[in-house]
Amino acid sequence: MKVRIKEVAAAAGVSAATVSKVLSGRAAYAVQAETAQRVRRVALELGYVPDVAARHLRTRQTGQLGVVLEAVGPSEPDRLLGGLASPSAVRRTFDGAIMAGLSDAARQWQVPALVVYPGGGRPQSYLDGRVDGLLVSCDPLRGHHLLSELAQLPLPVVALWTEAVPPGISTVDVDHQGGARLAAEHLLALGHTRIAFYGGGQASGVEHFQRREAGYRQAIEAAGIVPRRAIHQGDVLVEAVRRGDVSAVFAETDLGAAAVVQALTQAGLRVPDDVSLVGFDDILGAEYIAGGLTTVYQPAAEMAAQGVRVLLDRLNGAAVTRSLVPAHLILRRSTLAFGVGL
């Protein structure tokens, strides 16, 4: 026979309203810790199971959050990979970090369930009554048409991995510009003044790569140095190194850094003895690039967790916000002080 809330209340020596407050899991309800602990213990002993469906009818909320994984590509366009790494492996790593961050945050904030929708669905399909709000992990290489459509719906939305969102949608992204600035500042602190940016950067049309070049330029200009034009061809970079125009490289991605290593190695040049190198992303396997790639860690899991917090705040009436999660530099073996090994 199903245990009722009145039976739990009687066994715990409290009112049915108190039991409801405790077992709802809502922090806004003030119940003494000792009382709350006793109610939970009694409910467990009696085998009480909350009537979730009835609660949803009363509150018109499920407590569940929806997830759409639009970011299904690596952080470098396929045409630029050049067979250096498996795009599917990079994809699984990034999406895995996103899901880990979402799951950890859901556990911490007592979200009953995350409903994962397949990407590419019709916007109206997210109004199926299963979720109170939506987290969208965006793909900066594909644009954000879905966000524009979602902005027209009566559903709180938080976009992950982008700052380019329409009005009404909150966003949480990695601080790409700040992370790139850290990379360039590291090379400057080692005495390098002839630092090249390797990648599409501003010309790529990809917001993250544009912000990474902007961070590089910000650091270089702050040091009183005129930034160089971005390089995205291995042979061009090799010639610049041989002329003595470049002693260090900041690659906009770790995969780009792997391409730099390949081009330099084929030309008989070594990292870091001939050229210091810093990447961005800290992808799985970055510790094997150039014997250990110094790179900027992209906090995908932390970004996703912050997104859950922002969405819960939105559901509690908070205003639309935009936030950036700081990146940090991971030092390995691909950089040397200027003059060492040259």
C-alpha positions as CSV (number, residue, x, y, z in Angstrom):
1,M,0.0,0.0,0.0
2,K,1.3,3.5,-0.9
3,V,2.5,5.5,2.1
4,R,0.8,8.9,2.3
5,I,2.3,12.2,3.4
6,K,0.0,12.2,6.5
7,E,1.6,9.0,7.7
8,V,5.1,10.4,7.4
9,A,4.0,13.5,9.3
10,A,2.4,11.5,12.1
11,A,5.5,9.2,12.4
12,A,7.8,12.2,12.5
13,G,5.7,14.3,14.8
14,V,5.3,17.2,12.5
15,S,2.6,18.6,10.2
16,A,1.9,17.4,6.7
17,A,2.9,20.9,5.5
18,T,6.3,20.6,7.1
19,V,6.9,17.2,5.4
20,S,5.9,18.7,2.1
21,K,8.4,21.6,2.6
22,V,11.2,19.3,3.5
23,L,10.7,16.8,0.8
24,S,10.2,19.4,-1.9
25,G,13.9,20.1,-1.8
26,R,13.3,23.9,-2.1
27,A,15.9,25.9,-0.1
28,A,13.5,28.8,0.2
29,Y,11.5,26.9,2.8
30,A,12.9,27.5,6.3
31,V,12.8,24.3,8.4
32,Q,15.1,23.5,11.3
33,A,17.9,21.2,10.3
34,E,17.1,18.6,13.0
35,T,13.5,18.5,12.0
36,A,14.3,18.2,8.3
37,Q,16.7,15.3,9.0
38,R,14.1,13.5,11.1
39,V,11.5,13.9,8.3
40,R,13.8,12.5,5.7
41,R,14.8,9.6,7.9
42,V,11.2,8.7,8.6
43,A,10.2,9.0,4.9
44,L,13.0,6.7,4.0
45,E,12.1,4.1,6.7
46,L,8.4,4.1,5.6
47,G,9.2,4.0,1.9
48,Y,7.4,7.2,1.0
49,V,7.5,8.1,-2.7
50,P,6.5,11.7,-3.6
51,D,3.7,12.1,-6.1
52,V,5.7,14.0,-8.7
53,A,2.9,14.2,-11.2
54,A,0.6,15.8,-8.7
55,R,3.2,18.3,-7.7
56,H,3.7,19.3,-11.3
57,L,0.0,19.9,-11.7
58,R,0.0,22.2,-8.7
59,T,3.1,24.2,-9.5
60,R,2.9,24.0,-13.3
61,Q,6.6,23.2,-13.2
62,T,8.4,19.9,-13.7
63,G,11.7,21.0,-12.2
64,Q,13.4,19.4,-15.2
65,L,15.8,21.2,-17.6
66,G,16.1,20.6,-21.3
67,V,19.5,20.2,-23.0
68,V,20.2,20.7,-26.7
69,L,23.7,19.8,-27.9
70,E,24.2,21.9,-31.0
71,A,28.0,22.0,-30.5
72,V,28.7,18.8,-32.4
73,G,32.0,19.8,-34.0
74,P,35.6,20.2,-32.8
75,S,37.0,23.6,-32.1
76,E,38.6,23.7,-35.6
77,P,36.7,23.4,-38.9
78,D,37.1,20.0,-40.5
79,R,38.8,21.5,-43.6
80,L,41.6,22.7,-41.4
81,L,42.4,19.5,-39.5
82,G,44.5,18.0,-42.3
83,G,44.2,14.5,-40.9
84,L,46.0,15.4,-37.7
85,A,43.3,14.2,-35.4
86,S,40.0,12.5,-35.4
87,P,37.1,15.1,-35.4
88,S,34.8,12.5,-33.7
89,A,37.3,12.0,-30.9
90,V,37.5,15.8,-30.3
91,R,33.7,16.0,-30.5
92,R,33.2,13.2,-27.9
93,T,35.7,14.9,-25.5
94,F,34.0,18.3,-25.7
95,D,30.4,17.0,-25.5
96,G,31.5,14.7,-22.7
97,A,32.9,17.6,-20.7
98,I,29.6,19.5,-21.3
99,M,27.5,16.6,-20.1
100,A,29.7,16.1,-17.1
101,G,29.3,19.7,-16.1
102,L,25.6,19.6,-16.5
103,S,25.2,16.4,-14.6
104,D,27.4,17.6,-11.7
105,A,25.4,20.9,-11.4
106,A,22.1,19.1,-11.7
107,R,23.1,16.9,-8.8
108,Q,24.4,19.8,-6.7
109,W,21.2,21.9,-7.3
110,Q,18.8,19.0,-7.0
111,V,17.5,19.2,-10.5
112,P,15.4,16.0,-10.8
113,A,16.2,15.3,-14.4
114,L,17.9,16.6,-17.6
115,V,16.0,16.0,-20.8
116,V,18.3,15.7,-23.7
117,Y,16.7,16.7,-27.0
118,P,18.3,15.8,-30.4
119,G,19.8,18.7,-32.2
120,G,18.1,20.1,-35.3
121,G,14.6,19.8,-33.8
122,R,11.8,22.2,-34.4
123,P,11.6,25.0,-31.7
124,Q,8.0,24.1,-30.9
125,S,9.1,20.6,-29.9
126,Y,10.8,22.1,-26.8
127,L,7.3,23.2,-25.5
128,D,6.2,19.7,-24.9
129,G,5.7,20.4,-21.1
130,R,8.6,18.2,-20.0
131,V,11.0,21.0,-19.1
132,D,10.9,24.4,-17.4
133,G,13.9,25.9,-19.3
134,L,16.4,25.0,-21.9
135,L,20.3,24.9,-22.1
136,V,21.6,25.0,-25.6
137,S,25.3,24.1,-26.3
138,C,25.9,26.1,-29.4
139,D,28.2,25.4,-32.4
140,P,30.0,28.7,-33.3
141,L,30.9,27.2,-36.7
142,R,27.2,26.8,-37.8
143,G,25.6,30.0,-36.6
144,H,22.8,30.3,-34.1
145,H,19.6,30.1,-36.1
146,L,18.0,28.0,-33.4
147,L,18.6,30.7,-30.8
148,S,16.8,33.3,-32.9
149,E,13.8,31.0,-33.1
150,L,13.9,30.1,-29.4
151,A,13.9,33.8,-28.5
152,Q,10.4,34.0,-29.8
153,L,9.1,31.2,-27.4
154,P,7.9,31.6,-23.8
155,L,10.7,29.4,-22.5
156,P,13.8,30.6,-20.5
157,V,16.9,29.8,-22.5
158,V,20.6,29.8,-21.6
159,A,23.1,29.5,-24.5
160,L,26.4,27.9,-23.8
161,W,29.7,28.5,-25.7
162,T,28.7,31.7,-27.4
163,E,28.3,35.4,-26.7
164,A,26.4,36.1,-29.8
165,V,22.8,35.7,-28.7
166,P,19.5,37.5,-29.5
167,P,17.8,39.7,-26.8
168,G,16.1,37.7,-24.1
169,I,18.5,34.8,-24.0
170,S,21.2,34.4,-21.3
171,T,24.6,33.2,-22.3
172,V,27.6,31.6,-20.6
173,D,30.8,31.3,-22.5
174,V,34.5,30.7,-22.0
175,D,36.6,33.9,-21.8
176,H,38.4,33.2,-25.1
177,Q,39.9,36.7,-25.3
178,G,41.2,36.5,-21.7
179,G,42.7,33.1,-22.2
180,A,44.5,34.1,-25.4
181,R,45.9,37.1,-23.5
182,L,47.3,34.8,-20.9
183,A,49.0,32.7,-23.7
184,A,50.6,35.8,-25.3
185,E,51.7,37.2,-21.9
186,H,53.4,34.0,-21.0
187,L,55.5,34.2,-24.2
188,L,56.3,37.8,-23.6
189,A,57.4,37.0,-20.0
190,L,59.8,34.5,-21.5
191,G,61.4,37.3,-23.5
192,H,59.8,36.6,-26.8
193,T,58.9,39.7,-28.9
194,R,58.5,38.1,-32.3
195,I,55.3,36.2,-31.6
196,A,53.1,34.9,-34.4
197,F,49.4,34.1,-34.2
198,Y,48.6,30.9,-36.1
199,G,45.1,30.4,-37.2
200,G,42.1,31.9,-39.0
201,G,41.5,34.5,-36.3
202,Q,39.6,37.6,-37.4
203,A,39.4,36.3,-41.0
204,S,37.8,33.0,-40.0
205,G,34.4,34.5,-39.2
206,V,34.2,32.3,-36.1
207,E,33.5,34.3,-33.0
208,H,35.9,32.3,-30.7
209,F,38.8,32.5,-33.1
210,Q,38.2,36.2,-33.5
211,R,38.3,36.7,-29.8
212,R,41.4,34.6,-29.4
213,E,43.3,36.8,-31.9
214,A,41.9,39.9,-30.2
215,G,43.3,38.7,-26.9
216,Y,46.7,38.0,-28.5
217,R,46.7,41.5,-30.1
218,Q,45.7,43.1,-26.8
219,A,48.7,41.5,-25.0
220,I,51.2,42.3,-27.7
221,E,50.1,45.9,-28.0
222,A,50.2,46.4,-24.2
223,A,53.9,45.4,-24.5
224,G,54.5,48.1,-27.0
225,I,54.9,45.7,-29.9
226,V,53.1,45.9,-33.3
227,P,51.1,42.7,-33.7
228,R,51.8,40.6,-36.8
229,R,49.2,39.4,-39.3
230,A,47.8,36.0,-38.6
231,I,49.5,33.1,-40.3
232,H,47.6,30.0,-41.3
233,Q,50.0,28.2,-43.7
234,G,52.7,25.9,-42.4
235,D,55.2,26.9,-45.2
236,V,54.7,30.6,-44.5
237,L,55.4,30.1,-40.8
238,V,58.5,28.0,-41.6
239,E,59.9,30.7,-43.8
240,A,59.2,33.4,-41.1
241,V,61.1,31.3,-38.5
242,R,64.1,30.8,-40.9
243,R,64.3,34.5,-41.5
244,G,64.4,35.2,-37.8
245,D,61.0,37.0,-37.9
246,V,59.3,34.5,-35.5
247,S,60.6,33.0,-32.3
248,A,57.3,32.0,-30.7
249,V,53.8,31.0,-31.9
250,F,50.4,31.2,-30.3
251,A,48.1,28.8,-32.1
252,E,44.4,29.5,-31.8
253,T,43.7,25.8,-31.1
254,D,45.6,22.7,-30.0
255,L,44.9,21.1,-33.4
256,G,46.4,24.2,-35.0
257,A,49.4,23.8,-32.7
258,A,49.8,20.2,-33.9
259,A,49.8,21.5,-37.5
260,V,52.6,23.9,-36.5
261,V,54.6,21.0,-35.0
262,Q,54.2,19.0,-38.1
263,A,55.3,21.8,-40.4
264,L,58.3,22.7,-38.3
265,T,59.4,19.1,-37.9
266,Q,59.2,18.5,-41.7
267,A,61.5,21.6,-42.1
268,G,64.0,20.3,-39.5
269,L,63.0,22.7,-36.8
270,R,62.2,21.8,-33.2
271,V,59.7,22.8,-30.5
272,P,60.7,24.4,-28.2
273,D,64.4,24.6,-29.1
274,D,63.8,26.6,-32.3
275,V,60.3,27.9,-31.7
276,S,58.2,28.2,-28.5
277,L,54.6,27.1,-28.9
278,V,51.3,27.7,-27.0
279,G,47.9,26.3,-28.0
280,F,44.3,26.7,-26.8
281,D,41.7,24.2,-25.6
282,D,43.8,21.5,-23.7
283,I,42.2,18.7,-25.8
284,L,42.7,15.1,-24.8
285,G,46.2,14.2,-26.0
286,A,47.6,17.8,-25.7
287,E,50.2,16.4,-23.3
288,Y,51.7,14.4,-26.2
289,I,51.9,17.3,-28.7
290,A,55.5,18.5,-28.9
291,G,56.3,16.4,-25.9
292,G,53.8,18.3,-23.8
293,L,51.9,21.3,-25.2
294,T,51.7,24.4,-23.1
295,T,48.1,25.5,-23.7
296,V,45.0,27.4,-22.4
297,Y,42.6,25.1,-20.7
298,Q,39.0,25.6,-22.0
299,P,36.7,25.0,-19.0
300,A,33.8,23.4,-20.8
301,A,32.5,21.5,-17.8
302,E,32.7,24.6,-15.6
303,M,30.9,26.6,-18.3
304,A,28.1,24.0,-18.5
305,A,27.7,24.0,-14.7
306,Q,27.5,27.8,-14.6
307,G,24.8,27.5,-17.3
308,V,22.6,25.4,-15.0
309,R,23.0,27.9,-12.2
310,V,22.1,30.8,-14.5
311,L,19.0,28.9,-15.8
312,L,17.8,28.1,-12.3
313,D,18.2,31.8,-11.4
314,R,16.1,32.7,-14.5
315,L,13.4,30.4,-13.4
316,N,13.4,32.1,-10.1
317,G,12.9,35.5,-11.7
318,A,16.4,36.7,-12.3
319,A,17.1,39.0,-15.2
320,V,18.8,37.9,-18.5
321,T,22.6,37.8,-17.9
322,R,25.8,37.3,-19.9
323,S,28.8,35.7,-18.1
324,L,32.3,34.5,-19.0
325,V,34.1,31.6,-17.3
326,P,37.9,32.3,-16.9
327,A,40.3,30.1,-18.8
328,H,43.8,29.3,-17.4
329,L,47.2,28.5,-18.7
330,I,48.6,25.0,-18.3
331,L,52.4,25.0,-18.5
332,R,54.1,22.0,-20.1
333,R,57.3,21.6,-22.2
334,S,56.6,23.5,-25.4
335,T,58.0,26.9,-24.4
336,L,61.5,28.2,-23.5
337,A,62.9,31.5,-22.5
338,F,64.1,33.5,-25.6
339,G,67.7,32.6,-26.4
340,V,67.6,29.2,-24.7
341,G,68.0,26.5,-27.3
342,L,68.1,29.0,-30.2
